[in-house]
Amino acid sequence: MPKSLGWIPFLLIVAVAGLADSDVQGNYFTTSDGVRLHYLDEGEGPTVVFIPGWMNPATIWEPQIRHFSKDYRVVALDPRSQGESEQVTEGHYPERRSRDIKELIEHLEVPSVVLVGFSMGGPEVLSYVDQFGTNSLDGIVLVDNHIGSDFDAGRTQQVFGMIQAFNADREQMLENFLPYAFKKPQPEEYMAKIKAATMSIPSNTAVALLAAYQGRDWRPVLAKVDKPLLYAITPGKEEQGQMVEKEIPSARVERFPEAGHVIFADETERFNSILEEFLEASFGR
């Protein structure tokens, strides 16, 4: 992947259909603004809620659903306009999408959860903390997302340049970003599913999301994080990791130098092991 593109924290086009024929239970609920959202729900015990990234479906978390549903209730959300959730024209910005997460948790009728946000899902988790606090959270996990501190004057121009490229040839953009998403070989069938599912999301929705999240600085929210925090990063987020360690000395920052952006697919065993330790500590098990 060209170095000039590496700044995009959540620019990943991934879709996994691996759970389509499984017995994992799919459910729906309706948000306060009338949007029907889909989520996967498997297992029993303390609840872990997984939030995918830009254009990702809930099934991107398949390795984690399989692993953690043995001991926990695992819920993976299809954000609005993604996966099997209703495609809409409104609400594609952090504050609304984090409210969707809040309403999901209320719908589940559980006292508290550990929230896990990947890529664009990271800012949505931080927006949740900013708006609603941490009373309903036992822990927070952020996976390879930017939080802040490296914005520059050329960022806006770069973002809108990427939006133009996306509108011109989204399939080529997918090809360009796959090496960023994965550093380890993936099966051909898996990659074919990525392309197919990505194309189901309207371009204007994808562009709206990019525009809404561009240039947001989430550093001030760190002061509100008073629950255990795990931050998993690839080498491009080292500055972010150091900043989190400075702002929240109790945070656990785990580095994955050999993984692509989809850390939990490239290094599933290590990621699951680290997350398992974090969950046990957060839930007091």
C-alpha positions as CSV (number, residue, x, y, z in Angstrom):
1,M,0.0,0.0,0.0
2,P,1.4,3.4,-0.9
3,K,2.7,5.3,2.1
4,S,0.5,8.3,1.3
5,L,-2.7,6.2,1.9
6,G,-1.6,4.9,5.3
7,W,-3.1,7.7,7.3
8,I,-6.7,6.6,6.7
9,P,-7.5,4.9,10.0
10,F,-10.6,3.1,9.0
11,L,-10.4,2.9,5.2
12,L,-10.9,-0.8,4.9
13,I,-13.4,-2.6,2.7
14,V,-14.0,-6.0,4.3
15,A,-17.0,-8.3,4.3
16,V,-17.1,-11.8,5.5
17,A,-20.0,-14.2,4.8
18,G,-18.7,-17.0,6.9
19,L,-21.6,-17.1,9.3
20,A,-24.3,-17.1,6.7
21,D,-25.0,-20.8,6.9
22,S,-24.2,-21.3,10.6
23,D,-26.5,-21.6,13.7
24,V,-25.5,-18.2,15.1
25,Q,-28.7,-16.4,15.9
26,G,-29.5,-13.2,13.9
27,N,-31.8,-10.7,15.5
28,Y,-33.2,-7.3,14.8
29,F,-34.2,-4.2,16.8
30,T,-35.5,-0.8,15.8
31,T,-33.7,2.4,16.8
32,S,-35.4,5.5,18.1
33,D,-35.3,7.1,14.7
34,G,-37.0,4.0,13.1
35,V,-34.0,2.1,11.6
36,R,-34.1,-1.7,11.7
37,L,-30.6,-2.9,12.7
38,H,-29.4,-6.5,12.6
39,Y,-27.0,-8.1,15.1
40,L,-25.6,-11.6,15.8
41,D,-26.1,-13.0,19.3
42,E,-24.4,-16.2,20.5
43,G,-23.5,-17.7,23.9
44,E,-24.3,-16.9,27.5
45,G,-22.6,-15.0,30.3
46,P,-21.2,-11.5,30.6
47,T,-21.8,-9.6,27.4
48,V,-19.2,-8.5,24.8
49,V,-20.4,-6.2,22.0
50,F,-18.4,-6.1,18.8
51,I,-18.6,-3.1,16.5
52,P,-17.1,-3.5,13.0
53,G,-15.4,-0.9,10.8
54,W,-16.2,1.1,7.7
55,M,-18.5,-0.9,5.5
56,N,-17.9,-4.1,7.5
57,P,-20.6,-6.5,8.5
58,A,-20.9,-8.1,11.9
59,T,-19.5,-11.3,10.4
60,I,-16.0,-9.8,10.2
61,W,-15.8,-10.9,13.9
62,E,-16.4,-14.6,13.1
63,P,-13.2,-15.8,14.7
64,Q,-14.1,-14.0,17.9
65,I,-17.7,-15.0,17.9
66,R,-16.7,-18.7,17.7
67,H,-14.0,-18.4,20.4
68,F,-15.7,-16.2,23.0
69,S,-19.3,-17.5,22.8
70,K,-18.1,-20.5,24.7
71,D,-17.8,-18.4,27.9
72,Y,-19.6,-15.1,27.1
73,R,-22.6,-13.7,25.4
74,V,-21.2,-12.3,22.2
75,V,-23.1,-9.7,20.2
76,A,-21.9,-8.3,16.9
77,L,-23.7,-5.4,15.4
78,D,-24.3,-4.6,11.7
79,P,-24.2,-0.8,11.9
80,R,-26.9,1.1,10.0
81,S,-26.5,0.6,6.2
82,Q,-24.0,-2.2,6.7
83,G,-24.4,-6.0,6.6
84,E,-28.0,-7.1,7.0
85,S,-29.1,-3.8,8.7
86,E,-31.5,-1.5,6.9
87,Q,-29.8,0.8,4.4
88,V,-30.8,4.4,5.1
89,T,-29.9,7.9,4.0
90,E,-29.6,9.5,7.5
91,G,-27.6,9.0,10.6
92,H,-24.2,8.2,9.2
93,Y,-22.1,10.1,11.8
94,P,-20.5,9.1,15.1
95,E,-23.1,10.6,17.5
96,R,-26.0,8.8,15.9
97,R,-24.2,5.5,15.3
98,S,-23.0,5.5,18.9
99,R,-26.6,6.1,20.0
100,D,-27.5,3.0,18.0
101,I,-25.0,1.1,20.1
102,K,-26.6,2.5,23.3
103,E,-30.0,1.4,22.1
104,L,-28.7,-2.0,21.2
105,I,-27.4,-2.4,24.8
106,E,-30.7,-1.3,26.2
107,H,-32.5,-3.7,23.8
108,L,-30.3,-6.6,25.1
109,E,-31.4,-5.8,28.7
110,V,-28.0,-6.3,30.2
111,P,-26.6,-4.2,33.0
112,S,-23.2,-3.7,31.4
113,V,-20.9,-4.8,28.6
114,V,-17.4,-4.7,27.2
115,L,-17.4,-2.7,24.0
116,V,-15.0,-3.6,21.2
117,G,-14.6,-1.2,18.3
118,F,-12.6,-1.9,15.2
119,S,-11.3,0.9,12.9
120,M,-14.2,3.3,12.4
121,G,-16.0,1.4,15.2
122,G,-13.3,2.8,17.5
123,P,-14.5,6.4,17.2
124,E,-18.0,5.2,17.6
125,V,-17.1,3.6,20.9
126,L,-15.4,6.8,22.0
127,S,-18.4,8.8,20.9
128,Y,-20.5,6.5,23.1
129,V,-18.2,7.3,26.1
130,D,-18.4,11.0,25.3
131,Q,-22.2,11.1,25.1
132,F,-23.3,8.5,27.6
133,G,-20.4,7.9,30.0
134,T,-19.2,4.5,31.2
135,N,-21.8,3.4,33.7
136,S,-22.9,0.6,31.3
137,L,-19.4,-0.5,30.4
138,D,-17.1,-3.0,32.1
139,G,-14.3,-2.3,29.7
140,I,-13.4,-0.7,26.4
141,V,-11.4,-2.3,23.5
142,L,-10.1,-0.2,20.5
143,V,-8.6,-2.0,17.5
144,D,-6.3,-0.1,15.2
145,N,-8.2,3.1,15.0
146,H,-6.9,6.7,15.2
147,I,-7.7,8.7,18.2
148,G,-6.0,12.0,17.3
149,S,-2.7,13.8,17.5
150,D,-1.5,13.5,13.9
151,F,-3.9,15.8,12.0
152,D,-2.3,18.2,9.5
153,A,-3.4,20.9,7.2
154,G,-3.4,18.6,4.2
155,R,-5.7,16.0,5.7
156,T,-9.0,17.4,4.4
157,Q,-7.6,17.7,0.8
158,Q,-6.4,14.0,1.0
159,V,-9.7,12.8,2.3
160,F,-11.7,14.4,-0.5
161,G,-9.1,13.2,-3.0
162,M,-9.9,9.7,-1.7
163,I,-13.6,10.3,-2.0
164,Q,-13.2,11.3,-5.6
165,A,-11.2,8.1,-6.2
166,F,-13.8,6.1,-4.5
167,N,-16.6,7.5,-6.7
168,A,-14.5,7.0,-9.8
169,D,-13.7,3.3,-9.3
170,R,-14.6,1.8,-6.0
171,E,-13.5,-1.7,-7.1
172,Q,-10.0,-0.5,-7.8
173,M,-9.9,1.2,-4.4
174,L,-10.8,-2.1,-2.9
175,E,-7.9,-3.8,-4.7
176,N,-5.5,-0.9,-3.5
177,F,-6.5,-1.3,0.2
178,L,-6.5,-5.1,0.5
179,P,-2.7,-5.2,1.1
180,Y,-3.3,-2.7,4.0
181,A,-6.1,-4.8,5.4
182,F,-4.2,-8.1,5.4
183,K,-0.5,-8.9,5.5
184,K,-1.1,-12.6,5.5
185,P,-2.5,-14.6,2.6
186,Q,-6.3,-15.1,2.6
187,P,-8.2,-17.8,0.7
188,E,-9.5,-16.8,-2.8
189,E,-13.1,-17.6,-1.8
190,Y,-12.7,-15.3,1.2
191,M,-11.5,-12.4,-0.9
192,A,-14.3,-12.9,-3.4
193,K,-16.8,-12.6,-0.7
194,I,-15.1,-9.3,0.4
195,K,-15.7,-7.8,-3.0
196,A,-19.3,-9.1,-3.4
197,A,-20.5,-7.8,0.0
198,T,-18.7,-4.4,-0.4
199,M,-20.5,-3.7,-3.6
200,S,-23.9,-4.0,-1.8
201,I,-23.4,-0.7,0.1
202,P,-24.3,2.4,-1.9
203,S,-21.4,4.6,-2.7
204,N,-23.1,7.8,-1.3
205,T,-23.4,6.0,2.0
206,A,-19.7,5.1,2.1
207,V,-18.7,8.6,1.1
208,A,-21.0,10.2,3.7
209,L,-19.3,8.1,6.4
210,L,-15.8,9.1,5.3
211,A,-16.8,12.8,5.3
212,A,-18.4,12.6,8.7
213,Y,-15.5,11.0,10.5
214,Q,-12.7,13.0,8.8
215,G,-10.7,15.3,11.0
216,R,-12.3,14.3,14.3
217,D,-10.0,14.5,17.3
218,W,-11.0,12.1,20.1
219,R,-8.2,12.8,22.5
220,P,-10.4,14.8,24.9
221,V,-12.6,11.8,25.4
222,L,-9.7,9.8,26.9
223,A,-10.2,11.9,30.1
224,K,-13.6,10.3,30.5
225,V,-12.4,6.7,30.2
226,D,-12.5,5.4,33.7
227,K,-12.9,1.7,32.9
228,P,-10.2,-0.8,31.7
229,L,-8.9,0.0,28.3
230,L,-7.2,-2.3,25.7
231,Y,-5.8,-0.7,22.6
232,A,-4.5,-3.1,19.9
233,I,-2.4,-1.4,17.1
234,T,-0.3,-2.0,14.1
235,P,3.0,-0.1,13.5
236,G,1.3,2.8,11.8
237,K,-0.5,3.6,15.1
238,E,2.6,3.7,17.3
239,E,2.2,7.4,18.0
240,Q,-1.4,6.8,19.0
241,G,-0.3,4.0,21.3
242,Q,2.3,6.1,23.0
243,M,-0.3,8.9,23.5
244,V,-2.8,6.5,25.1
245,E,-0.1,5.1,27.4
246,K,0.7,8.7,28.5
247,E,-2.9,9.8,29.0
248,I,-4.1,6.6,30.6
249,P,-1.2,4.8,32.4
250,S,-3.4,1.9,33.3
251,A,-4.3,1.2,29.7
252,R,-3.0,-1.9,28.1
253,V,-1.5,-1.2,24.6
254,E,-0.7,-4.3,22.6
255,R,1.3,-4.0,19.4
256,F,1.0,-6.3,16.4
257,P,4.0,-5.6,14.2
258,E,3.3,-8.5,11.8
259,A,-0.5,-7.9,11.3
260,G,-2.4,-5.9,8.8
261,H,-5.3,-3.6,9.7
262,V,-7.6,-6.6,10.4
263,I,-5.4,-7.6,13.4
264,F,-8.0,-10.2,14.7
265,A,-8.0,-12.0,11.3
266,D,-4.2,-11.9,10.7
267,E,-3.2,-12.9,14.2
268,T,-6.4,-14.5,15.5
269,E,-4.8,-16.7,18.2
270,R,-2.7,-13.9,19.8
271,F,-5.5,-11.4,19.6
272,N,-8.0,-13.7,21.2
273,S,-5.6,-14.7,23.9
274,I,-5.0,-11.0,24.8
275,L,-8.7,-10.2,24.6
276,E,-9.6,-13.2,26.8
277,E,-7.2,-12.0,29.5
278,F,-8.7,-8.5,29.3
279,L,-12.3,-9.8,29.5
280,E,-11.5,-12.0,32.5
281,A,-10.0,-9.0,34.3
282,S,-12.8,-6.6,33.3
283,F,-15.6,-8.9,34.3
284,G,-13.8,-9.9,37.5
285,R,-13.8,-13.6,36.6
